[in-house]
């Protein structure tokens, strides 16, 4: 695929190139025809993504399977201007970072949103919150509101899409990680449960997305199973 064709692809900007980011969210969107732009703080991973533009997900089930994830690249989170530009031109955003990193990435997302708004005031955007966090949409709304300003119509044009992450990442040894910095193990389960009603744009045509009408019940159930150690 040449650069011209790549520019015609829809683009997911994905914050977090860790286990869930690479094995799950990035893999689903890439396999459905999206370019995936990872934003992360780990320089060796970003460098490897930009050099190779692909990586392998090793499915550890009854039969081992290798999924080659293509059309990927990376941007260092510290390159703030570049991150803002990627967000402002994204077709969809996803966040796979942990709770502790959210205060650092939300201002970057907000700046990208305001840049986007200056270009087109009627361009909606959805943010998939790939995190098992109680009241995640409310948290994002509150923190984004602090950064975009009172004149920004957040509730009108930004969809904050909660998820229930049920995918587990099998343990990788030091040798596994040293053999290939980008390869990642995963279980066969490959469904992303998300809030059907939260989208402002049409739900992406991505195999593996499982939109639900009663998202709160799914989130509460997953939250309880997580804190009880049953998942």
C-alpha positions in Angstrom: 0.0 0.0 0.0 1.4 3.4 -1.0 1.3 6.6 0.9 -1.7 7.9 -1.1 -3.8 4.8 -0.3 -2.8 5.1 3.4 -4.1 8.7 3.5 -7.5 7.4 2.3 -7.8 5.1 5.3 -9.8 6.0 8.4 -7.5 6.8 11.3 -7.7 5.7 14.9 -5.5 7.6 17.3 -4.9 5.2 20.2 -3.4 6.5 23.5 -1.4 3.6 25.0 0.7 1.0 23.2 0.7 -1.4 26.0 -1.0 -4.9 26.3 -4.6 -4.0 25.6 -3.7 -1.3 23.1 -1.6 -3.6 20.9 -3.3 -6.9 21.5 -6.9 -5.8 21.4 -8.0 -2.3 20.3 -5.2 -1.6 17.8 -5.6 -5.1 16.4 -9.4 -4.9 15.9 -9.3 -1.6 14.1 -6.3 -2.4 12.0 -7.8 -5.7 10.8 -11.0 -3.7 9.8 -9.0 -1.3 7.5 -8.0 1.5 9.9 -4.6 3.2 10.2 -3.7 3.0 13.9 -1.6 5.7 15.4 -0.3 4.8 18.8 0.6 7.5 21.3 2.8 6.4 24.1 5.7 7.4 26.4 7.9 4.4 25.7 10.4 5.6 23.1 11.7 2.1 21.9 8.2 0.9 21.2 7.3 4.1 19.2 10.6 3.8 17.3 9.9 0.2 16.5 6.4 0.9 15.3 7.6 3.6 13.0 10.4 1.4 11.6 8.4 -1.7 11.0 4.8 -0.4 10.6 3.5 -3.7 11.8 3.7 -6.2 14.7 2.5 -9.7 15.6 -0.2 -10.7 18.1 0.3 -14.3 19.2 -3.0 -15.9 20.1 -2.5 -18.5 22.8 -5.4 -20.9 22.6 -6.0 -24.5 21.8 -4.1 -23.8 18.6 -1.5 -21.0 18.4 -2.3 -18.3 15.8 -0.3 -15.3 14.7 -2.1 -12.1 13.6 0.1 -9.6 11.8 -1.2 -6.1 12.6 -0.5 -3.7 9.8 -0.8 0.0 9.0 0.4 1.2 12.4 2.8 4.0 13.4 3.6 5.8 16.6 3.9 9.3 18.1 5.7 10.0 21.4 3.4 11.5 24.0 6.1 14.1 24.7 5.8 15.5 21.1 2.7 17.5 22.1 2.3 19.4 18.9 2.3 16.2 16.9 -0.1 14.5 19.2 -2.5 17.5 19.0 -2.3 17.4 15.2 -3.1 13.6 15.1 -6.1 14.1 17.4 -7.4 17.0 15.4 -7.4 14.8 12.2 -8.6 11.5 13.7 -11.7 9.7 12.7 -11.9 8.1 16.1 -9.9 8.1 19.3 -9.3 5.4 21.9 -7.7 5.6 25.3 -6.0 2.5 26.7 -3.9 4.1 29.4 -4.2 3.5 33.1 -5.9 5.8 35.6 -2.6 7.4 36.7 -1.8 8.5 33.1 -5.2 10.1 32.4 -4.4 13.5 33.9 -1.5 13.7 31.4 -3.3 12.7 28.3 -6.7 14.4 28.7 -5.2 17.9 28.3 -3.6 16.7 25.0 -6.8 15.3 23.8 -8.6 18.5 24.7 -6.1 20.6 22.8 -6.6 18.4 19.8 -10.4 18.8 20.1 -10.2 22.5 20.2 -7.9 22.6 17.2 -10.3 20.4 15.3 -13.2 22.6 16.4 -11.5 25.7 14.9 -11.4 23.9 11.5 -14.9 22.6 11.6 -17.4 23.4 14.3 -19.8 20.6 13.2 -17.5 17.6 13.1 -18.3 15.0 15.8 -15.7 12.7 17.2 -16.0 9.6 19.4 -13.6 8.6 22.2 -13.5 4.9 23.1 -12.5 4.6 26.8 -10.9 1.2 26.9 -10.6 1.0 30.6 -12.4 -0.8 33.3 -13.2 2.3 35.3 -16.4 3.2 37.1 -18.1 6.3 35.7 -15.4 6.6 33.0 -17.5 8.8 30.7 -18.4 11.2 33.5 -14.7 11.4 34.5 -13.7 12.2 30.9 -16.5 14.7 30.5 -15.5 16.5 33.7 -11.8 16.6 32.9 -12.2 17.5 29.2 -14.6 20.3 30.2 -11.9 21.9 32.3 -9.6 22.1 29.3 -11.8 22.9 26.3 -13.5 25.9 27.8 -17.1 26.9 28.3 -17.8 27.7 24.6 -16.9 24.2 23.4 -20.1 22.1 22.8 -18.6 18.9 24.4 -21.9 17.0 24.9 -23.1 17.9 21.4 -20.1 16.7 19.3 -18.0 14.4 21.4 -19.1 10.8 22.2 -17.6 9.4 25.3 -17.9 5.6 24.9 -17.5 3.4 27.9 -16.3 -0.2 27.4 -16.1 -3.4 29.4 -12.7 -5.0 28.8 -12.9 -8.8 29.2 -9.8 -9.7 27.3 -6.9 -11.1 29.3 -3.2 -10.9 28.2 -1.2 -14.1 28.9 2.0 -13.7 30.8 5.1 -13.0 28.6 8.5 -14.0 29.9 11.5 -11.6 29.7 12.8 -13.8 26.8 9.5 -13.3 25.0 9.7 -9.6 25.3 13.4 -9.4 24.4 12.9 -11.5 21.3 10.6 -8.9 19.8 9.7 -5.6 21.6 6.4 -5.3 19.6 5.0 -8.8 19.8 2.2 -9.4 22.3 0.4 -12.5 23.5 -3.4 -12.6 23.7 -6.2 -15.0 24.4 -8.7 -16.0 21.6 -11.5 -13.8 23.1 -11.8 -10.8 20.8 -15.0 -8.9 21.5 -15.1 -5.3 22.7 -18.3 -4.5 24.6 -19.1 -0.8 24.4 -21.9 1.7 24.9 -24.1 1.8 21.8 -25.9 5.0 22.8 -22.8 7.1 23.4 -21.6 7.4 19.8 -22.1 10.7 18.0 -20.9 9.2 14.7 -22.2 5.9 13.2 -20.7 3.0 15.1 -17.5 1.9 13.3 -17.7 -1.0 11.0 -15.2 -3.0 12.9 -15.4 -6.8 13.4 -15.3 -7.6 17.1 -17.2 -4.5 18.4 -20.2 -5.5 20.5 -22.4 -2.4 21.1 -24.8 -2.8 24.0 -27.9 -0.7 24.9 -27.7 -1.2 28.7 -24.0 -0.4 29.1 -24.2 0.5 32.7 -25.1 -3.1 33.7 -22.1 -4.4 31.8 -19.7 -1.9 33.3 -21.0 -2.5 36.8 -20.7 -6.3 36.4 -17.1 -6.1 35.1 -16.1 -3.6 37.8 -17.4 -5.9 40.5 -15.8 -9.0 39.0 -12.5 -7.1 38.8 -12.4 -5.9 42.4 -13.5 -9.4 43.6 -10.7 -11.0 41.6 -13.1 -13.2 39.6 -11.9 -12.0 36.2 
